[in-house]
């Protein structure tokens, strides 16, 4: 299994949320990530829905290459 790269994570999120400002950091190996996403698409949505939107953007990577994801989201 090939490790997902920080730039790949950013691109996947921005593809689904074009106005998103995305900050990604890797910690504890190459499959643990801290991600902050700020997007107007999150306006009016609770945190659970915001996180689901990011998980959907990452797709199958959440089942394979990304072992842990510390996620922070907020509306812009």
Residue frames as qw, qx, qy, qz and C-alpha x, y, z in Angstrom:
[[0.000, 0.889, 0.458, 0.000, 0.00, 0.00, 0.00],
 [0.421, 0.361, -0.003, 0.832, 1.38, 3.38, -1.03],
 [0.218, -0.516, -0.475, 0.679, 1.19, 6.17, 1.53],
 [0.175, 0.868, 0.395, 0.246, -1.03, 9.13, 0.74],
 [0.456, 0.108, -0.111, 0.877, 0.85, 12.43, 0.59],
 [0.047, -0.532, -0.390, 0.750, -0.08, 15.74, 2.22],
 [0.163, 0.278, -0.344, -0.882, -0.58, 17.36, -1.21],
 [0.226, -0.203, -0.876, -0.374, -2.91, 14.52, -2.23],
 [0.144, -0.539, -0.735, 0.385, -5.10, 15.13, 0.82],
 [0.039, 0.494, 0.076, -0.865, -5.26, 18.86, 0.06],
 [0.183, 0.133, -0.615, -0.755, -6.15, 18.24, -3.60],
 [0.195, -0.339, -0.911, -0.128, -8.91, 15.76, -2.74],
 [0.085, -0.598, -0.576, 0.551, -10.53, 18.15, -0.28],
 [0.077, 0.474, -0.126, -0.868, -10.28, 21.17, -2.59],
 [0.110, -0.063, -0.807, -0.577, -11.72, 19.11, -5.45],
 [0.212, -0.537, -0.816, -0.020, -14.89, 18.56, -3.37],
 [0.212, -0.868, -0.329, 0.305, -14.84, 21.94, -1.60],
 [0.601, 0.548, 0.125, 0.569, -13.31, 24.36, -4.15],
 [0.037, -0.864, 0.089, -0.495, -13.19, 27.39, -1.85],
 [0.831, -0.530, -0.131, 0.105, -11.64, 25.44, 1.04],
 [0.105, 0.780, -0.546, 0.287, -8.55, 26.60, 2.82],
 [0.970, -0.167, -0.176, -0.022, -6.80, 23.39, 3.88],
 [0.036, -0.738, 0.633, -0.231, -3.91, 22.86, 6.26],
 [0.975, -0.064, -0.199, -0.072, -2.50, 19.33, 6.58],
 [0.087, -0.702, 0.678, -0.200, 0.21, 18.07, 8.91],
 [0.852, 0.039, -0.520, -0.041, 1.54, 14.55, 9.27],
 [0.320, -0.633, 0.575, -0.407, 2.44, 13.11, 12.67],
 [0.656, -0.246, 0.679, -0.218, 3.40, 9.72, 14.07],
 [0.544, 0.079, 0.780, 0.300, 4.44, 8.02, 10.84],
 [0.032, 0.107, -0.493, -0.863, 3.04, 8.50, 7.37],
 [0.244, -0.395, -0.789, -0.402, -0.61, 7.62, 8.00],
 [0.262, -0.670, -0.558, 0.413, -1.63, 9.95, 10.86],
 [0.231, 0.406, 0.243, 0.850, -2.79, 13.42, 9.85],
 [0.040, -0.601, -0.450, 0.660, -4.04, 16.65, 11.40],
 [0.192, 0.385, 0.553, 0.713, -6.28, 18.54, 8.98],
 [0.084, 0.550, 0.380, -0.739, -7.95, 21.92, 9.30],
 [0.191, 0.385, 0.666, 0.609, -10.54, 22.85, 6.68],
 [0.124, 0.514, 0.309, -0.790, -12.27, 26.22, 6.40],
 [0.084, 0.206, 0.730, 0.646, -15.02, 26.47, 3.77],
 [0.393, 0.027, 0.060, -0.917, -18.18, 28.44, 3.09],
 [0.586, -0.073, -0.703, -0.395, -19.79, 25.07, 2.22],
 [0.362, -0.169, -0.818, 0.415, -19.87, 24.35, 5.97],
 [0.211, -0.126, 0.178, -0.953, -22.15, 27.32, 6.72],
 [0.698, -0.134, 0.003, -0.704, -25.28, 26.20, 8.56],
 [0.853, 0.033, -0.516, -0.069, -23.99, 22.63, 8.99],
 [0.688, -0.679, 0.233, -0.105, -23.09, 21.09, 12.34],
 [0.163, -0.684, 0.702, 0.117, -19.65, 19.67, 12.97],
 [0.665, 0.009, 0.747, 0.002, -20.71, 16.09, 12.22],
 [0.663, 0.682, 0.306, -0.042, -21.99, 17.05, 8.77],
 [0.161, 0.905, -0.375, -0.120, -18.87, 19.11, 8.11],
 [0.389, -0.478, 0.783, 0.084, -16.66, 16.14, 8.99],
 [0.725, 0.291, 0.623, -0.027, -18.74, 13.82, 6.81],
 [0.518, 0.847, -0.004, -0.121, -18.16, 16.17, 3.88],
 [0.006, -0.773, 0.629, 0.082, -14.40, 15.93, 4.39],
 [0.580, -0.170, 0.797, -0.017, -14.52, 12.14, 4.81],
 [0.726, 0.557, 0.392, -0.099, -16.50, 11.90, 1.56],
 [0.339, 0.886, -0.292, -0.122, -13.86, 14.01, -0.19],
 [0.182, -0.606, 0.774, 0.022, -11.12, 11.65, 1.01],
 [0.833, 0.204, -0.322, -0.401, -13.11, 8.60, -0.08],
 [0.963, -0.020, -0.264, 0.050, -11.34, 5.25, -0.03],
 [0.384, 0.521, -0.506, 0.571, -8.18, 6.82, 1.42],
 [0.481, -0.508, 0.357, -0.619, -10.00, 6.84, 4.78],
 [0.964, -0.129, 0.079, -0.219, -10.28, 3.05, 4.62],
 [0.915, 0.235, -0.101, 0.313, -6.71, 2.43, 3.55],
 [0.574, 0.401, -0.224, 0.678, -3.85, 4.92, 3.60],
 [0.158, -0.566, 0.249, -0.769, -5.16, 7.26, 6.33],
 [0.486, -0.192, -0.814, 0.254, -5.05, 5.49, 9.66],
 [0.255, -0.631, -0.518, 0.518, -5.84, 8.46, 11.90],
 [0.169, 0.537, 0.288, 0.775, -7.30, 11.86, 11.13],
 [0.196, -0.540, -0.462, 0.675, -7.53, 14.69, 13.65],
 [0.178, 0.507, 0.530, 0.656, -9.99, 16.97, 11.87],
 [0.035, -0.537, -0.357, 0.763, -10.98, 20.58, 12.58],
 [0.192, 0.477, 0.606, 0.607, -13.59, 22.28, 10.41],
 [0.016, 0.605, 0.402, -0.687, -15.30, 25.64, 10.37],
 [0.414, 0.773, 0.446, 0.178, -17.29, 27.83, 8.02],
 [0.430, 0.016, 0.076, 0.900, -15.53, 30.76, 6.41]]
